């Protein structure tokens, strides 16, 4: 099995992105799966183009994209990507699309076909906080997740794909509100390696109560 793991460059004025730092430190083989790593520009459309090229070249069994979600305290697999770009801030090339579809002829949304609940359970079972997220936002993270799943549906029917958001690391919360959560980089790395383990060991997802009321 080969899994392509992608991570974004720093964005929004940050000098570091915990997603990229963690993916760089991940093992090259996890639970029998060979890991290919790819740095992705935090840029609308170029991010999809770069990952799509790698999907064509590597033909991985799964694509796992990683991004930063400052303000979240845990590792959060994303369940759904929606067909909308609505950027609160500019990307790294000063693009700021508002209310624009990612693919004009694409469906309203795609669900991840990774075992997202199994990922949450595996991470939590090893003592790290994780929860299932039902919103990947409307910035480049959601944009890339949607693009990956779009191409999986159109061109790679045997491939799986999805997205995980990770918190800030401690150095990023210096000068922010005292309540801003962070997670040690070593814990993020461990959590992502556990996520890959869950992907390798679960071709279909498990059924557990991870829904929310609001």
Residue pairs with C-beta under 8 A, 6 or more apart in sequence:
1 32
1 33
1 34
1 61
1 62
1 200
2 33
2 34
2 35
2 36
2 58
2 59
2 60
2 61
3 30
3 33
3 34
3 35
3 36
3 60
3 61
3 62
3 63
3 64
3 196
3 199
3 200
4 36
4 38
4 51
4 54
4 55
4 58
4 60
4 62
4 63
4 64
5 23
5 26
5 35
5 36
5 37
5 38
5 64
5 65
5 66
5 192
5 196
6 23
6 37
6 38
6 39
6 40
6 51
6 54
6 63
6 64
6 65
6 66
6 144
7 17
7 19
7 20
7 22
7 23
7 24
7 37
7 38
7 39
7 40
7 65
7 66
7 67
8 17
8 19
8 20
8 39
8 40
8 41
8 42
8 47
8 66
8 67
8 68
8 140
8 141
8 144
9 17
9 20
9 39
9 40
9 41
9 42
9 92
10 16
10 17
10 20
10 42
11 17
11 42
11 68
11 91
11 92
11 140
12 89
14 68
14 172
16 169
16 171
16 172
17 42
17 68
18 68
18 166
18 167
18 168
18 169
18 172
18 183
18 185
18 188
19 66
19 67
19 68
19 166
20 39
21 169
21 185
21 188
22 66
22 166
22 185
22 188
22 189
22 192
23 37
23 66
23 192
24 37
25 185
25 189
26 35
26 37
26 189
26 192
26 193
26 196
27 35
27 193
28 34
28 35
29 35
30 193
30 196
30 197
30 200
31 196
31 197
31 200
31 201
32 200
33 61
33 196
33 199
33 200
35 196
36 54
36 58
36 60
38 50
38 51
38 54
40 47
40 50
40 51
40 65
40 144
41 47
41 50
41 92
41 93
42 91
42 92
42 140
43 91
43 92
43 93
43 95
43 140
44 85
44 87
44 91
44 95
44 97
44 140
44 143
45 143
46 93
47 140
47 143
47 144
47 147
48 102
48 143
48 144
48 147
48 148
48 151
51 63
51 65
51 144
51 147
51 148
52 147
52 148
52 151
55 63
55 148
55 151
55 156
55 159
59 156
59 159
60 159
61 158
61 159
61 160
62 114
62 159
62 160
62 161
62 199
63 148
63 152
63 159
63 160
63 161
63 162
64 114
64 161
64 162
64 163
64 164
64 195
64 196
64 199
65 141
65 144
65 145
65 148
65 161
65 162
65 163
65 164
66 163
66 164
66 165
66 166
66 192
67 140
67 141
67 144
67 163
67 164
67 165
67 166
68 165
68 166
68 167
68 168
69 76
69 137
69 141
69 165
69 166
69 167
70 167
70 168
70 172
70 180
71 167
71 168
71 180
71 181
72 133
72 165
72 166
72 167
72 181
73 129
73 167
73 181
73 183
74 128
74 129
74 130
74 131
74 167
74 183
75 123
75 128
75 129
75 130
75 164
75 165
75 166
75 167
75 183
75 188
75 191
75 192
75 195
76 130
76 131
76 132
76 133
76 164
76 165
76 166
77 112
77 114
77 116
77 119
77 120
77 130
77 132
77 133
77 162
77 163
77 164
77 195
78 112
78 116
78 133
78 134
78 135
78 136
78 141
78 142
78 145
78 162
78 163
78 164
78 165
79 111
79 112
79 116
79 132
79 133
79 134
80 109
80 110
80 111
80 112
80 134
80 135
80 136
81 109
81 110
81 112
81 136
81 142
81 145
81 146
81 149
81 163
82 108
82 109
82 136
82 138
82 142
82 146
83 101
83 102
83 103
83 106
83 107
83 108
83 109
83 146
84 99
84 100
84 101
84 102
84 138
84 142
85 97
85 98
85 99
85 100
85 101
85 102
85 138
85 139
85 143
86 97
86 98
86 99
86 100
86 138
87 95
87 96
87 97
87 98
87 138
87 139
87 140
88 138
88 139
89 96
89 139
90 96
91 139
91 140
102 143
102 146
102 147
102 150
103 146
103 147
103 150
106 146
106 150
109 146
110 145
110 146
110 149
110 150
110 153
111 149
112 145
112 149
112 161
112 162
112 163
113 149
113 152
113 160
113 161
113 162
114 160
114 161
114 162
114 199
114 205
115 198
115 199
115 202
115 203
115 204
115 205
115 206
116 132
116 162
116 205
117 132
117 205
117 206
117 207
117 208
117 210
118 198
118 201
118 202
118 205
118 206
119 130
119 164
119 194
119 195
119 198
119 199
120 130
120 131
120 132
120 208
120 210
121 198
121 206
121 208
122 194
122 195
122 197
122 198
123 129
123 130
123 191
123 194
123 195
123 198
124 130
126 190
126 194
128 187
128 190
128 191
128 194
129 183
130 191
131 210
132 210
133 165
134 212
136 142
136 145
136 163
136 165
141 163
141 165
142 163
144 163
145 161
145 162
145 163
148 161
148 162
148 163
149 161
149 162
152 159
152 160
152 161
160 199
164 192
164 195
166 183
166 188
166 191
166 192
167 181
167 182
167 183
167 188
168 180
168 181
168 182
168 183
169 182
169 183
169 184
169 185
169 188
170 182
170 184
172 182
173 180
173 181
173 182
